[in-house]
Amino acid sequence: MKQTYSPQHLDLKKDTALTITWQDGHRSVYPIAHLRRLSPSADMRELRKSMKKNPLTILPSSGGSGKVTALDAELVGNYAIKITFSDGHATGLYTWDYLREIDPAVNPEGRVTSDNAPAHNDPLGLG
């Protein structure tokens, strides 16, 4: 799948935000908590689906208290970034297109189209 967007410059402030300047000149600022909440990992996608159906869904323990921060980030090929968070979460690959989709300036509610995909335990939607 060809990526529609690509970054020109990345700036990660581990305690606050990831800032991306895109090749088309657009600038996006992603608070770390926003990135963590909208992790593209399968477990987080399923949790967001559960919360949408039932607002009383019990959130998993974060393994600590306080503000979540980014501990590390690494580029994955030419198409994504992987972020390790202070609560131990490190399983989501944030593709450039996904990051443009969740840009807080254009999508403040954090609506994610891939959250409408079939459940992780039913990937073909045959359920």
Secondary structure, 3 states (H helix, E strand, C coil): CCCCCCEEEEEEECCCEEEEEECCCCEEEEEHHHHHHCCCCHHHHHHHHHHHHCCCCCCCCCCCCCCCCEEEEEEECCCEEEEEECCCCCCCEEEHHHHHHCCCCCCCCCCCHHHHCCCCCCCCCCC
